[in-house]
Amino acid sequence: MKQIERRWRMVLLGGVLLLGGCAGGGATPGDEVEIQVRWVVDSLPAGTEVAIFEALEDDVLASTASYEAGESIALGAPIADGVLRTGFDEPARFVVVLTNASEESFRFWAAPHLPLPMAAEPDLVITCLCTGELYEVPAGGSWRRVVEYGLSRRSDVRKPLSITHVFTRGELPEPE
């Protein structure tokens, strides 16, 4: 009887160790990821603003739209501090809105994102802006895209991280 009991303890211990090893990265349930979202918009017209908002329940991931001046845009609550807070393996869905205060339409594209610390890059769970697409914003209008950022629990990164995008006015560069 003691031998059977000892075997069951070993099986149970092995199962606990196996599950612990599969969790990866040391994250435990309830751990939170903090991601600062940043923008570089130097090449866009003066007065162009970028803001992020909570996604609405019916927002479709990666949907993108432009809006004429005065046209209303359905948005959730603003994320004023630009910081997303979510659990590991639970990407935060949000909406990026670019508002064009100028009297001219313009086109832009997003360069590949820059995560800091860079060690987070392989474990990002992200549907991004840097799609290789050319976007357009009407004069006095707005542009909107639904994206999500997160971090896999496999990551060794446990401190807050930032993800920066550079928006570049003009056409996409041609391959050489």
C-alpha positions as CSV (number, residue, x, y, z in Angstrom):
1,M,0.0,0.0,0.0
2,K,2.8,2.4,0.9
3,Q,4.5,1.6,-2.5
4,I,1.3,2.6,-4.4
5,E,0.9,5.8,-2.3
6,R,4.6,6.7,-3.0
7,R,4.0,6.1,-6.8
8,W,0.9,8.4,-6.8
9,R,2.9,11.1,-5.0
10,M,5.6,10.9,-7.6
11,V,3.0,11.0,-10.5
12,L,1.4,14.0,-8.8
13,L,4.7,15.8,-8.3
14,G,5.7,15.1,-11.9
15,G,2.4,16.6,-13.1
16,V,2.9,19.7,-11.0
17,L,6.5,20.1,-12.3
18,L,5.3,19.6,-15.9
19,L,2.6,22.2,-15.6
20,G,4.9,24.7,-14.1
21,G,7.4,24.2,-16.9
22,C,4.7,24.7,-19.5
23,A,3.7,28.1,-18.2
24,G,6.9,29.6,-19.4
25,G,8.4,33.0,-18.6
26,G,7.4,32.9,-14.9
27,A,4.1,34.7,-15.4
28,T,1.4,33.6,-13.0
29,P,-2.3,34.1,-13.5
30,G,-3.2,37.7,-12.6
31,D,0.1,39.2,-13.7
32,E,-0.4,42.3,-15.7
33,V,1.3,43.6,-18.8
34,E,1.8,47.4,-19.1
35,I,2.4,48.8,-22.6
36,Q,3.0,52.5,-23.3
37,V,1.8,53.4,-26.9
38,R,3.9,56.1,-28.5
39,W,3.8,57.9,-31.9
40,V,6.2,59.9,-34.0
41,V,4.3,62.2,-36.3
42,D,6.9,64.8,-37.3
43,S,6.3,64.4,-41.1
44,L,2.5,64.8,-40.8
45,P,0.8,68.2,-41.2
46,A,0.9,70.6,-38.2
47,G,-2.0,70.1,-35.9
48,T,-2.4,66.4,-36.7
49,E,-3.3,64.5,-33.5
50,V,-3.1,60.8,-32.6
51,A,-5.2,59.3,-29.8
52,I,-6.3,55.9,-28.6
53,F,-9.6,54.7,-27.4
54,E,-11.1,51.5,-25.9
55,A,-12.5,49.3,-28.6
56,L,-16.3,48.9,-28.9
57,E,-17.8,45.4,-28.6
58,D,-18.5,45.2,-32.3
59,D,-15.1,46.6,-33.5
60,V,-13.5,44.2,-36.0
61,L,-9.8,43.7,-35.5
62,A,-7.7,45.4,-38.3
63,S,-10.7,47.3,-39.7
64,T,-9.6,50.7,-41.0
65,A,-11.7,53.7,-42.2
66,S,-11.4,57.3,-43.1
67,Y,-14.0,59.9,-42.2
68,E,-14.8,63.3,-43.8
69,A,-14.8,66.5,-41.8
70,G,-17.7,66.6,-39.4
71,E,-18.6,62.9,-39.8
72,S,-19.1,61.1,-36.5
73,I,-16.9,58.3,-35.4
74,A,-18.1,55.6,-32.9
75,L,-15.5,55.3,-30.2
76,G,-15.1,53.9,-26.7
77,A,-13.6,55.7,-23.8
78,P,-10.3,57.6,-24.4
79,I,-7.2,55.9,-23.0
80,A,-5.8,59.3,-21.9
81,D,-2.5,58.1,-20.5
82,G,-1.7,56.0,-23.6
83,V,-1.0,52.9,-21.4
84,L,-2.6,49.6,-22.1
85,R,-3.0,47.2,-19.2
86,T,-3.8,43.6,-19.8
87,G,-2.9,40.1,-18.8
88,F,-0.2,38.0,-20.4
89,D,-1.6,36.1,-23.5
90,E,-4.6,38.5,-23.5
91,P,-3.9,41.3,-26.1
92,A,-5.6,44.6,-25.5
93,R,-7.8,45.6,-28.4
94,F,-8.0,49.4,-28.9
95,V,-8.7,52.0,-31.6
96,V,-6.1,54.4,-33.0
97,V,-7.6,57.7,-34.3
98,L,-5.6,60.2,-36.3
99,T,-7.3,63.6,-36.7
100,N,-6.2,65.9,-39.5
101,A,-6.7,69.6,-38.5
102,S,-5.2,70.8,-41.8
103,E,-7.0,72.0,-44.9
104,E,-5.4,69.3,-47.1
105,S,-5.8,65.5,-47.4
106,F,-2.7,63.5,-46.9
107,R,-1.5,59.9,-47.2
108,F,0.8,58.2,-44.7
109,W,2.2,54.8,-43.8
110,A,3.5,53.3,-40.6
111,A,7.0,52.1,-40.2
112,P,7.5,48.8,-38.3
113,H,6.9,49.1,-34.6
114,L,9.8,49.5,-32.1
115,P,9.3,47.8,-28.8
116,L,11.4,48.7,-25.9
117,P,12.9,46.7,-24.3
118,M,13.7,44.9,-27.6
119,A,13.8,41.5,-25.8
120,A,9.9,41.7,-25.9
121,E,9.8,41.6,-29.7
122,P,9.7,37.8,-30.3
123,D,6.9,37.4,-27.7
124,L,4.6,40.3,-28.8
125,V,1.1,39.3,-29.7
126,I,0.2,42.1,-32.0
127,T,-2.1,43.1,-34.9
128,C,-0.4,46.3,-36.0
129,L,-0.4,49.5,-38.0
130,C,2.7,48.6,-39.9
131,T,1.0,46.6,-42.6
132,G,2.7,48.0,-45.7
133,E,-0.5,49.8,-46.5
134,L,-0.9,53.4,-47.6
135,Y,-3.6,55.2,-45.5
136,E,-5.4,58.4,-46.3
137,V,-6.9,61.1,-44.1
138,P,-9.3,63.7,-45.6
139,A,-8.8,67.4,-45.0
140,G,-10.3,68.2,-41.6
141,G,-11.2,64.5,-41.3
142,S,-10.1,61.5,-39.3
143,W,-8.7,58.0,-39.8
144,R,-9.4,55.0,-37.5
145,R,-7.9,51.5,-37.2
146,V,-8.6,48.7,-34.7
147,V,-5.4,47.1,-33.4
148,E,-4.3,45.0,-30.5
149,Y,-1.1,44.7,-28.5
150,G,-0.1,42.1,-26.0
151,L,2.7,40.0,-24.7
152,S,3.0,36.2,-24.4
153,R,3.6,34.7,-21.0
154,R,6.7,33.0,-22.6
155,S,8.4,36.4,-22.5
156,D,11.0,37.0,-19.9
157,V,10.1,40.7,-19.9
158,R,8.2,41.6,-16.7
159,K,8.7,45.4,-16.6
160,P,6.5,48.0,-18.5
161,L,7.3,48.2,-22.2
162,S,6.7,50.7,-24.9
163,I,5.7,50.3,-28.5
164,T,6.5,53.2,-30.8
165,H,5.3,53.8,-34.4
166,V,6.6,56.3,-36.9
167,F,3.9,57.7,-39.2
168,T,5.5,58.8,-42.5
169,R,3.7,61.2,-44.8
170,G,3.8,60.3,-48.5
171,E,3.9,57.3,-50.7
172,L,5.3,53.9,-49.7
173,P,9.0,53.4,-50.7
174,E,9.4,51.4,-53.8
175,P,11.5,48.2,-53.6
176,E,14.8,48.5,-55.3
